[in-house]
Structures are given as C-alpha cells and as structure tokens.
Amino acid sequence: METDKTDKTDKDILVEGLKKMGISLACMLLGPTLLHIALTNREKPLFIPILIVGIIICALAMYFAFRGLMTIMDSMFKKKK
C-alpha cells in the first residue's frame, strides 16, 4: 500500500517554527527582566525608555510564540499540494 505525502511532517517548516519559538523564548526572558529593571528604578532618567522597550519585547514574545506554534502545527497537519 502506498503512503500519501500528506501524513508526514515537513522538516523545513518545522525548523522554521522552532526558530520562531527560540526567538519567543529569548523575548520571554528579556522582556520581564527589562520591566523589572525599569520598575525598580523609577527615579532614574532611563525609566520610560526601558519600560517601553520591555513592553514591546513582551508583546513580541507573545507574537513569536503564536506564530511559532502555528508554523509547527502547519508543518504537521497541513496538507501538501
């Protein structure tokens, strides 16, 4: 019996998804760290810029986690043409 190409994981797309998840992990560590640094030093002159950068990096962590999971799911379950 011949197997169909639709039931196999596409390795290239899987690697791309894992890279996005790695970027998300780095952002998940960096964002809260910057927020903590900013919120513990409210009297410093760089409070606002560090706070803004921390919030942006936290948002990027959520974006890359979502895109990474969607890419990994596509590599496993999306039908190839």
Secondary structure, DSSP 8 states (H G I E B T S, - for coil): ----GGGS--HHHHHHHHHHHHHHHHHHHHHHHHHHHHHH-TTSTTHHHHHHHHHHHHHHHHHHHHHHHHHHHHHHHS---
